[in-house]
Amino acid sequence: MKMYVLLIYLVLSKIDAILVTKVHRSAIYTPSSACAALGNVTLSPMNASIQSCIWQCVHESQCQTAVYFHDYRNCSMFGEHCEAGNISSSTNIRASTICCRKNDESNMHCPSTMISTAMPITTNIPQTWITTGSMSFERKFHTATLLQNGTVLVIGGFDGSSSLKSVELYDPSTGNWAKAGDMNVARSSHTATILSNGMVLVTGGTYRNITELYNPFTGNWTVSGNVNVSRSSHTATMLSNGNVLVSGGWNSYSVSLNSAELYDSSTDSWKMIKNMNTRRCYHTASLLPNGTVLVIGGFDGNLCLNTAEYY
């Protein structure tokens, strides 16, 4: 991971600030908390550069760290200094992490960052259910993932006769749905995990070992590294270091699994880790504040479980 340093002295109309920028080449950034994400800006082809991403961060009052994705012309901004999170090497994605240090007055904490995101927060939410727009396809055993731009990505599922590869996007600001590009393979009972770079990792489902990555900046799907064990009805949990823990599920022989593996987003690779103590599918997995993952309940192939363990 290479780094070069730019010293930029700026006098802004609203903030007198000295900005020191460190640019880490071939690096992605994992924030300390999801609430630090401020949003993404897709740059025009004429203005797509690291310098333009720095400009975007400077003119976003709470931005202290940004990641420029070279191939997608996308600038992701975070409301915390890069020392608060984790900078790691990226071999398969061309990205640069930009560390911006502003004066103390511009140093925002995560709760303030949450208020500044594109989705407005209100205390006047009605305590009732309101019908919104319907999807284009009926489905169950699908996933729904909140993207960094506030839209919801719905993937795959089962329509009563077969698994689906169709994908839709829900816009909460309008209540409307839009069709997105299909996955490469149909799947249900899979998992969908948003990564620190904004990409969505789709794993397993219908006993598949094929994984895919959805790029919300381009709308394209890419086949990723295969998991070692085909599985469905499993869990996938993003860890504090940006890796993804996949555990349990069913295999193609309808046998409940106790195997687990880790996805490394910086290398797009999987590795097996130590098995769980108990075979489980339909279980839950929760990332705790101390970085461990609590796995609860599920079905072992014969009985429903009340046991729990943590990784």
N, C-alpha and C positions, 0 to 999 in steps of 0.2 A: 504494500500500500504506500504510494508516494504522496508527498505533501509539498505544496508550495505556499508561500505567504504573500498576501497582498496587504499593504498598509494604505488604507484609504481614509482621508480626513474629510469629513462632510459637515457642512452647516446646513441643517434643514430649517424650513420656515417655521416649524412648530417645535422642533426638538434640537437643541444644540448638543451634538453628540460626536464623539470620536469612535469610529468603527474600525476594529481590527479584524480582518477576515483571514482565516486559515482555511485553505481548500485541500481536502483530502481526496486524492484521486483514487478511482476504483474502490470506492467505499460507500456503504449505505449506513443509515442512522436508525437506531431503534430507540424511540423515546422512553423515558422512565415511566410514563403513563399515557394511555390512549388519549386522555383529555388535552395533552400538549399539542395535538395536531390542529393546525390552523386552517388547513385546506390546501388545494392544489391549483396551480395556474398553468394552463397549456399555452406555451409561447408560440407566436406566429413564426413561420419558417424564416422570415427576414430577420427576426430578433432573437432567435433561439441560440442562447449561449450561456455560459456560466455567469458572465457579467450581467446579463439580463435577469438571471435568477437572483443575483446579489441585489440588483436594483429593486426587484419585487420585495425582497426581504427588508431592505432599508425603508421602503415606503409602507410596510405593514408594521404598525406601531409596536406590536407584541412579538414580532418575529426575531428570534435569536439564532436559529439554526435552519438551514435549508438544504434540500437534496435536489440536485439537478440530474434528471434522467436524460442522457444525451440522445438516445434513439427515439424517445417519445416526446421530446421537447417539453418536458413537464418539470415544473418547479414545485416541490412539496415543502411547506413551511411549518415550523414548530415553535411554540411559545416557551421554549426553555433553552438554556445554553447547552451546547453539545457535550459538555462535561457531565451533565445530569443524566444523559442516556448512554448508549453504547455505539461506538463506531467500529464497524467490522468490514473486512475485505469483501468485495463482490467480484466474482470471476465471470459470471454468466450475464450480468446486467451492467451496462456501462453507466456508471453513476458517480457523482462527485458530491461529497458532503462539505457544506460551507458553514464554518463556525463564525458567528458574528457576536461580538461583545459590545453592548451599548452601555451608556452610563447607568447609574443605579436607578434613576427615575424611570427608565424604560424596562427595568428588569421585572417582568410579570411572573406571578405564580400561577400554577395550574388552574385553580378555581376561577381566576380572572380570565384565563385563556378560554375556558369553557363558555364564558359569557360572550366572548368575542367571535365565536365561530359563526359560519354562515346561517346555521339554523337558529332562529331566535328562540330564547327561553322565556316562557311566560308562566305566571302563577295563576292564570285564569283558565286553566284547562278544565273543560266541563267533565264532571264525573259521570259519564254516560258512554254508551257505544254509538258510533255514528257510521253509517254505511258509506264506503268509498268505492272507487272504481273497481271493476272486476278484471281479473287476469284474462288473457286470451285463451289459455288452456286450463282445464281442470287438472288438478294434480294433488297427490299426497306423497308422504315419505320424501319430500323435497327439502331444500335448504333455503334460508333467507338470510342474507348478509348485508349489514349496513356498511356502505362504502364511505370513504372519507369525504366525498362531496355531498353526503346527506341522502342520496338515493339508496334504494334497497334492491339488491340483486337476488332474484329467485331462480334457482337452478334445478333442472331435472325433476325427478319424482316418478310417480306411477299414476296412470290415468284410469286404472281399472282393468286394462287389458295388457299393457306393456310399459316398460320403463321409457323415460323420455330423455331426449338430449336438448330440448328447447330451453330457452333462457329468456327472462323478462326483467325489465327495470321499472320500479315504482318510484314516481316523483311525489313526495309528500306535499310539496308546495302547490301542486295542481290536482293531486288525487288520480293522476292518469298513469297508465301502463304503456310501455313501449317494448317492442320485441328487440332482443339483442341477438348477437350471433350464436348459433348452436354450438354446443360442445362437440368434440370429436367422437365421443361415444355416449350412448344412452346410459343412464344410471339412476338408481333410487337407493334410499337408505345410505347415502354417502355423507361426507362432511365437507364443509366449505369454511376456510379459515382465512381471514384477512391478514396479510403480512405487513410488516412495518413499512415496506415500500409502496403500499397501497394495492399490490397485486392480491388476487384471491387464489388460494391453493385448494383444489378439489381432489379429494382422496377417496378411493374405494367405491363402494356401492355396488349392489348386484354382483358381489363377489369379484369385482375387478381389481387388478393390481395396477392399472393405468392411472396416473395422476395427470392433472392439467392445471395450467395457470391462466387466469383471466386477467387481462390488462384493461383496467377501466379507462385508461387514457386513450387507447386505440380501439377498444371493443373487440380485440382479437383473442383467440384461444391458442395456447401452445402446449403440446404434449411435453410433460416434464418427466423426471426420473421415476421409474416404477418403484412401488413399495415392494418389500421382500415377501410379504404375505398378502394374498388376496383377502379382502374382508368387507363386510357391510355391517350396519348397525353398531359401529364402533364410535369412539370419540377422538377428536383432534383438538389439542389445546396449544395455543402459542405461549411459549415460555418467555420469561423476562429477558432472555438473551436473544430472542428472535427465532429460535428453533421451534419446531412443532412436534409435540408428543402425540403419537397415535397409539391407542391401546384397545385391546379386546375386539369384540365383534363376532360375527359368524364367518366361517369359511365356506367354500363351495360345496362341502359335504354336510352342511348344516351342523357343524360342530362348533360349539362355543370356544373362543380363544382366550388364552392368557398371555399371548405374545404382545410385545410392544416394540416400537421403533421410533427413531428420531429423524426429522427432516431438517437439513441444514440449508437455509435459503441462500447463503452466500456461495455454496457450491452446487446447489440443486441436486443433492444426493441424500440417500437414506442409509441408516445403519441400524441393525438390531441392537436392542438393549436387554437387560435382564427381564425375564417374564414376571408378570404379576403373580401374586400368591394364589389367586383364584381366577378361574375362567369366568368371563363376563361378556354379555352383550346387552344392549338397551340400558346401559349404565350411564352415569354422569361423571364428568371430570371437571374440577374447578381449580383454577390457579389461585393460590392463597397469597396474601401480602408478603410472606417470607420467601416466595419463589417456589414452594413445593406445590404439587398437584394432588388434590384429594379426590379419590375415586370411590364412588358410593353405589351400592346396590347392584341391580341388574339381574340377569338370568343366566344360569350356568349350563343350560340345556335340559335340566330336570326341574330345578326349583328356582323360585324367586329368592333373591338374596337380601339380607339385612346387614351384611358385612361391609367394611370400608377399609381402605388402605391408602397410603400416600407415597408419591414418588419424589 
